[in-house]
Amino acid sequence: MAKEIAILGSTGSIGRQTLAVVAAHPEQFRVVALAAYNNAEVLAAQVRQFKPKLAVLLNPERAGDLAARIAPLSTQVMTGEKGLLAIARLPEVKLVVAAMVGIRSLAAIFAALDAGKDIALANKEAMVVAGELLMERARKRGRQIIPVDSEHSAIFQCLRQGGRVEKVIITASGGPLRNMTPAQMAAVTPQQALNHPTWSMGPKISIDSATLMNKGLEVIEAKHLFALDYDQIEVLIHPQSVVHSLVRYSDGALFAQLGPADMRIPIQYALSWPERWDLDSQVLDLAALGHLDFDYPDLERFPCLALAWRAGRAGGTYPAALNAADEVAVQYFLQGKLPLTAISRIVAEVLEEHQPGKVHNLEQILAVDAWARQRAAAIAEHI
Ligand SMILES: NC(=O)c1ccc[n+]([C@@H]2O[C@H](COP(=O)([O-])OP(=O)(O)OC[C@H]3O[C@@H](n4cnc5c(N)ncnc54)[C@H](OP(=O)(O)O)[C@@H]3O)[C@@H](O)[C@H]2O)c1
């Protein structure tokens, strides 16, 4: 029977690849709803191809354009958070793919869990800011949160051996700045920083990969997804992006998941789990590769990784402040207003000022998010 799915963020890098997986297995899925932020043109093309029941554009100003583009199809068009919540509650949806950037879809993810849906989670920011609440909600409702991030998918797959887990080792390519000196990093342009050596991704995550903030967010994500202590998590630089992550058990046995840098693999696994299906991905030629390299991360040159570890360990509302400050700082860098090295400075100052609290509910997270954004912007304007 076809699995009924909804995709939040269908026009993005993950969203489009999710639809490519769906298109490769037309008998396995029915796309019930799609959502994006602004991109009426791409969303309209997706609506014409997959004929969902509901299509949502967060930006109300673009909804009219979407409706005009998809006429005379019967797909309903909605806008704003109301639209995302409507998707989350559609009775026929079984799995929601959370692939929007930022935390705009957080309420919809909670609503989907409450409505009895499983989540395929690409949107790591949701787990970073609300990990405990999300995992508790999923447990209470008996739902699954299946990771889409390649590292977390690898860990998810390696955690099926039984026995005591001693370490989870998250790999990082090191990004495009891996071998740069601090002076070179200070002068890097958005174009250079967006040019990831092994993965093709959206702009926010590409910059986070260049600063290694992305790896820090992944550490926090892994802590919650797999109920780990921070002492059980390690990060290693692995420039080839072939080993997607590893799990070491208490007898010394180390399990890794390897594969080409093709996000369709973890996306498809999140959709097909607990089954594994065929995919036309590139075959990895290990002999041609010859060697796989690993190194420790340099926390001096990549302070964002250290900041994320610190915010994660401190817990409470710190990760929400970190996430929001980073998002604002990345926008300043992408707009050419600040150097890349200002990102860690802004995040550090916001964390320094933050008055933390225990996370109780979504409203509190959104309030911290708003405060941290405002502070980050104010700091950025004065650098
Ligand atoms: N790309 C990857 O390989 C990868 C890997 C692991 C995890 N992830 C995670 O997956 C999520 C999506 O990443 P991506 O690379 O697919 O991003 P992306 O290509 O930038 O796409 C983002 C999606 O979110 C929407 N969006 C943009 N700005 C938004 C905003 N302010 N509020 C709400 N939605 C917004 C976009 O809609 P419009 O097109 O209409 O603007 C698009 O549908 C992120 O959380 C990222 O960390 C990505």
The ligand as an ORCA input file, in Angstrom:
! r2SCAN-3c Opt
* xyz 0 1
  N      20.836     19.930      2.076
  C      21.322     18.907      2.735
  O      22.066     18.094      2.180
  C      20.984     18.711      4.194
  C      21.578     17.657      4.879
  C      21.226     17.432      6.197
  C      20.296     18.242      6.824
  N      19.752     19.275      6.144
  C      18.777     20.136      6.833
  O      17.571     20.143      6.092
  C      16.925     21.398      6.194
  C      16.733     21.970      4.795
  O      18.007     22.170      4.212
  P      18.174     22.456      2.661
  O      19.615     22.353      2.376
  O      17.209     21.598      1.902
  O      17.735     23.990      2.608
  P      17.287     24.841      1.338
  O      17.710     24.212      0.087
  O      17.718     26.243      1.629
  O      15.683     24.701      1.400
  C      14.984     25.147      2.465
  C      13.481     24.913      2.352
  O      12.925     25.691      3.405
  C      12.211     26.814      2.872
  N      12.640     28.048      3.551
  C      13.578     28.946      3.193
  N      13.645     29.944      4.081
  C      12.728     29.674      5.032
  C      12.304     30.329      6.217
  N      12.840     31.476      6.614
  N      11.345     29.739      6.926
  C      10.785     28.576      6.561
  N      11.131     27.914      5.432
  C      12.098     28.461      4.688
  C      12.549     26.888      1.395
  O      11.439     27.410      0.687
  P      11.637     28.354     -0.611
  O      12.356     27.500     -1.617
  O      10.263     28.685     -0.997
  O      12.458     29.522     -0.155
  C      12.854     25.428      1.064
  O      11.671     24.717      0.820
  C      17.830     22.259      7.096
  O      17.361     22.161      8.398
  C      19.189     21.593      6.976
  O      19.994     21.783      8.114
  C      20.070     19.528      4.846
*
